[in-house]
Amino acid sequence: MINRRTLAKTVGAALAVSATTGVATADTEHTRRGRYLIRNGAVVTVDKALGVLPRADVLVDDGKIEAVGRDLSAHGAKIVDATDMIVMPGFVNTHHHMWSAIGRNYVADGFPYFAAKRATSTLYEAKDVYRSVLLGLAELANAGVTTVHNWSNNTRSPAHADAELQAHRDGLLRARFSYGHVDQMPRDVPMDLTDVDRVRQQYFSQGSAFDGLVHLGINLRGLSQSTEPAFFADMEAALRRGLPIAIHAGQAPPRIVDAADYERRGWLGPKTLLTHYVTALDSDMEVLVRTGTPLSWSPHSEFRLGTAGDPRDTLLRFRKAGVPVSLSSDATSIAPSDMFETMRLVWNTGIPWQGTPSAGLPEVGFRDVLEMATINGARALGLGDVTGSITVGKRADVVLVRTNDINLAPGGLFETTLVQAATPSNVDTVFSDGRIVKRGGRLVAYDVDRIVRDAKASSLRIRTAAGGILTPPAS
């Protein structure tokens, strides 16, 4: 359990972390909001009223999308030439355990994800999670992800929470920080949410933090990691705080979430996000639709860790039922923070198979997965009016993808190109809330060398402390 007697000592913890690591930003000129005219691109708006515009401009001013259309004039705007590029909304990753980004390569044959997590999670110090989250944010930005749900399920102390939040301050992306439990805490002990109140007051007294980019939530263990009395106590404590709640709904038998029971208890709705839920029955899906409860789907994880049946079939049934599905990467030791690959996996596996329960269900299309990766994710995080589409009035989370690169040439249908062929290497420019964080294929808002150097130092220390299979080879 977290020693809450340290609370009085943690007000300055964030400053201590920054003093240790430094602010890992590189080019402050690019990270100022300005007035930009993104000119002559193929604009995939993911806005049903606008659709796909084969050639159009997007005007951005002070972080907001001011206009979308042909041949816009914008006095005083800096021109961003999008010729031969696809302009699209930034991706939204709705379930990402960012504290463990530096542990992406701890797994090995015979030493899978959960074994690696058990061997290392207790060894993370505050500076390690700062470095890990910042590494993850830079990786997301590089891949065109502008919004992430940081599912912080190893919040070992108030100092660890401060460290993750300071990484968000330096990371410049839109996010929900969901404060969670201490990994490997006893199953029968309820979570102590006292520090959530401190974090809320210290960072989120105005509702959001870091110039409005980050909002606060809570993630709960669920019945996969806690006893029923402990989970019920966790849920009631979270509900009293009125914050968005996120829960792992299970990938393996037995079925641990009874949606009808959760509905009776008043636990479901737009502010409750479930992830995985490979075990869901059709009746559970009907409840999610009725209550407007969103789902985060991590396809690599559902296939690799799910043992409850065919995740393809589950996803197709979710879609047929009308459940709002968003996409996510889970942990980096299971899948890369690459929404292009995530979309591609969903598209390639999202077909019905004859002779299985999926036979006759509608297949997943290119536009479907683009919506899952953008606007559905924004809505799942309560940000549907803020981001997720290129719509006048929304914040400028915008990505430019080069189509003249060898793996995308000679071009074709724009939505198909994004899903079928694009990779992070094709991402030319990324605007996050109107700030340029990637330009000309290069991260300009981060000191990448320092981020990597610090991440390697923390990872080496943790691996060495864990010993055994994680011990690095002698140099």
N, C-alpha and C positions, 0 to 999 in steps of 0.2 A: 504493500500500500504506500501511497505518497505520504510523506511526513509533512503534514500541513502546518507544523510549527515553523517551517521555513518560510511561510508566506510573507512575513514581515521583512525578510531579507531579499525578496525577489523583485522589488520595485525597480532596482537598478540592474537586474540581471540582463535585460535587453541591451543596455549600454555596455555591459561587460562583454557580452558576446560580440557586439560590433567592434569593440576595442581589440578583441582577440583576433577576429577574422578580417576586419576591414570591410567596407562596402565594396562589393565586387562588381561595380559598374564601370563601363569603359568610356563611352562617348556621350557626354551630357548634352551636346548639341542636338543629337538625334532624339534624346529622351525628353525634350521639351515638346509640349503640344504646340501645334502651329496650324497654319491654313494650307491645305494641300489639295491639288486637283489631280486625281488619279485618272489619267487620260487614255482613251482609245483601247480599253481592255474588253475582253469578253466577260460580262458580269453575270455570274451565277448567284442570284440574289437570295435564294431559298425563301423568298417572299412570294406567296401564292398570287398576289396581285400584280407582281412585276415579272416573275418567271425568270427566264434566261434571256439576257440582252446580248446579241452577238457582237455589238460594238457600242460602248457607252462610257460615260465618265462618272466618277464619284467624287463629290466635293466634301472634304472634311475640314471642319473649322473648330478649333479648341476642343478636340476630342469627340465631336458629334458629327454624324452624317447629315450634311445640310441639303444635298440634292443628289439625285441619280437620274441620268438621262443623256441624250445625244448632244454633243457640241456645247457643253456648258461653258459659260464665261465666268471667270472668277478673278477679279482684280486683286492683285497682290498675293495670289496663291503660288506656292512652289509647285512646279509641275513634276509629277511622277509618271514617267512614260510607261504605260502598260501594254504597248503594242506587242502582239504575239504572246500575251499573257492572259491567264484566267484570273479574274478578280472574284473572290469568294469571302464569305464570313469566316472568321476564325473558328476553329474547332472548339468543342466543349467536352472535356473529359470528366465524367461525373463520379469517378471512383478510383482514387489513386493514393496508395499508401506511400507518401513521399518521404517519410522518415527513413525508409529502407532503400532509397535509390542507390546509395553507395554499396548496397549488398546485392546488386544485380547479378553478380557472377559468383556468389557463394555456393550455389547449388552444383551438384555433380551427380554422375551416375551412382545410384544407390544412396544418394544423400539429397533427397528432394526438398521442395520449398519449405514444408513445415519443420523438417529436421534442421535445416539451415537457420530458420527463424528462431527456433528454440535455442540453438547453440549461440546465438549472437544478440538477441534483442535486449538482454539485460546489460549489455556492455556499452550501449550507446550513451555517451555523455552529451551535454547540451551543445557543445561546439560541433559534435558529430552530426546532430540532427540539423543544425543550421547549415552545415556544408552539404548535407544530403538533400535537403529541401531546395537549396539554391541550385545545386546541380540539376535536380529534377525540373525546376522552373526554366532554366536555360535550355535544357533538352526539349521541353515542351515548346518553347518559343521557336526554337530552330525548326520544329516540325509543324509549325502553323497552328498550334494550340494556344488560344488566348484566354481560356477560362478553364479552371481546374477545381475539382472538389478534393481538397487535401483531407483524406480520411486518416486522421492522426490517431492511430490505435496503439500507440506505444508512448503515451504522454507520461513519462516517468516521474516528472516533478514540475513545479511551476517554472523552474529555469528552462526545462525542455520546451514547455509551451511558449515561453518568451523567445527562445531561440528560433522556433519554427516561424513565429510571427515576424521576427526581424528578417528572416529570409524572404518572407512575402513582401515586406517593405522594400527590400533590395531587388526583388525579382520582377516587379513591374507588371505582373499579369493579374487578371481578374480571378478571384478565388472565393470559395467557401472554406474556412478553416473549421473543421469539425473536431472538437476536443473529445478525446476518448479515454480509454482505460490504460492501465499499466499492463503491458503484455506479460502473460504467465501469472497474473494475479489469481488467487484462489477462486474457484468457480462459485463457491457458496457465499462469497463476500460481496455485498453491493458496492458499486462504484461510489467514490467520494467526489461529488461535483462541486465542492466548495471553491476550488480554484477557477471553475468556470465563471463564477460570480466576480471574482477578482479580475479575470481577463476581460470580462464584459465591461466592467467599470473602467478599467485602465485603458483599454484599446477601442472599445465599441460604444462608448457613452453617447455618441451621436448616431448610432445605428450601424455604421460601417467604419472601416479604418483605412488608412493609407490612401487618402484622397478618394475615398469611396470605392476602391477596388476590391476590398476584402470584407466579407460578412461572416458572422459567427454561427456555428451549428454545434450539434452534439452527435457523436456516433456511439451506439450501444453494442455490447457484445452479442446480444441475442442468445437464444437457447443453445446454440452450438458451442458457446464458451462459458455459459453460466447456468446455474440451477434455476428452476422456475421462480422460487421466492426472490432470489437475487435479481433476476431479470425484471420481475414485476416491480421491485423497488427501484431499479434503475429507470424504468420507464416512467414511473410516477414522478420521480425527482426531475427527470428531463422535461416532462409535460408542464410541471409547475413553472419552469423557466420560460416557457413559450417560444423556445428556439426551434429551428428546423431539426428534425431527427433523422438519422440514417441507421439502417440495421442490415447486417448480413442475414439473408433469408435462407441460406443453405444450398449446398451443391450435392449433398450426399444424403442417403437415407439415414434416419427416418425423417419424415416431413415434420419440420420444427415450427413452421408458421401456418397457423390456421387462420386464413384471412377473415372468415366470418366471425371468429372469436375476437380478433383484433378490432373488427368493425364494431362489434357490440361494446367493447371497452372504450371506444372513441379514439383509437390509436392511429387510424388511417386517415388519409387525405393528402392534399397537395404538399403539405409540409413534412410528410413522412416519405423518405426515399428508401426503397428496398433494393438490394443488389443480389445478383445470382438468381435465387428462387427457382432453381432447376427442378425442384420437387413439386412445384405448383400444380394443383388440379385445375380442371376447367372451372370448377365452382370458385376456386380462389381467384382466378383471373376475372371472373364476372364481378367479384367484390371490388377488385382494384379499379375496374372501369367505373363502377357505380360511385366509388368514393373519390375518384380522381387521383389515385395514388400512383406516382411514377415508378418506373423500374430502370435500374442501371444494369446493363448487360455487358459482361467482360468475356468476349468469345474465346480468346486463348485460354483463359482460366476455366471457363465452363467445360471446355474439351479436355484440358489437362488434369484438372482437379475434380471435376464433376463425376460422380459415380452413381447418379440417380437415374441414369437412362440417357437417351439421345438428346443433347442440348439443341440440335437442329429442330427436332420436333417441338420442343418446349418453346423455342423462339417463334416458330411459325404459328403455334397456338396462341401465344401472347398477342401477336399481330392480328390474327383473325378475330380475337376477342375485343380488340380495340384498346389494349393497354398501351399507354405512351412509353415507348422504349427509347432509352438513350444508350450511348456507348461509353465504354471505359476500358482502362488497361490493367486495373487491379495493382499488382506489384511488378517492379521492373525485373524481378527474377523469374517471372512467369511470362511477361510479354513486354515488348518495347513500348515506349510512350509515343507511338506512331499511329495516328488515327487513319492515315492512308491504308496501312496494313490491316488495321482493325476493320475498316469498312470493307476491304477486299475479302477478308476472311468471312465476314457475314454474308457478303454477296455470293461468294463461291459456294458456301454451304447452305445458303438459304433457299433450298429447293426441296420440293416433296419427293419422297422416294416411294416407288411402288412396293406394295407388300409390307409397309410400315404404317404406324398411326398417322404419319404426316401425309400420306397419299391423299391428293385432292385439295390440300391446303394451298392458298395463294403463295407464289414464290416471292422472294424479296428482289426489288428492282434497284437500279442505280439511284434514282431519286429518293427511294425509301431510305437507303443507308446514308445518303447525304443529310437528310433531315434528322436521322437518328444522331448523327455526329455533330450537328449544329443546333438547330432550333429546338429539337426535342430535349437536348441536354440543357439548353438555357432555361426552358420551361421547368425541367426537373429541379433546377436549383433556384426557382423563383425569379429568374432573370429574363423571362420571355419578352418583357417590354424594354429590355436594356441591350441585349445582344442576341446572337444566334442567326441573324439575317441582315442583309444589306438593305435597310429600310430607313427612310428619312426620319430623323428624330432619335434613332438609336445611337448608342455609343459606337465609335469607330474602331471596332475589332475586325480588321480587314487583312486578307492574305492575298498576295500575288504569286501565281505559279507560272513559271516559264514553260511554254509549249514547244520551243525550238530545241530543247535538250534531246539528246539522242534517244532516250527511252520514251519520250512522248511524241516525237516527230513520226509521221507528218501531220499529226493533229487529227481532229475529227469532232464528234459530238462532245461537248464540254463536260457534261456530267459523267459520261462514260469515261472520259480521259482521267478525271480526278479519281474515280473509284478503281478503274481497271489498271492504271499504269503509273500514276504519280507516286512520288516518294518525297521524304523531307529534303532530299538533295535538289529537288526542283523548286523549292520554295525560295523565291527571290526576295520578297519584302513582307514584313509583318508589322502591322500597326496594332498596338494594344492601347485601347482607350485614346487613340489619336497620337500616341507616341511611337516612333519608329524603333523597334527593337531588333529587327533584322533588315539589312539592305544590301542588295547586290549579292545575295547568297551568303552573307557574312553576319554573324551576330555582332551588333554594334553597341548594344546596351549593357554588355557584360564583359568583365575581364575573364575571358574563357581560360586563359592559361592559369590564372590564380585559382579559379573554381576547380579545375581539374587537379591541380597540384594539392590543394587542400583536401579534396575528396579522396585522392590516393593516400594521403597521410592518415586520414581517419580510417579508411578501409583497411589499410595495412595494420594499424594498431588493433582494430577489432578482430581481424583474422588471426593475428598473432596471439591475442589474449584468449580466443576461442580454442586454439590449438587443434590437435587431431588432423582431420582431413582439410581443415581450413588453413593450416600452417603453410605460408608461402614457401616455395622452393628457395634454397640457398642461392645467392647470386655469385 
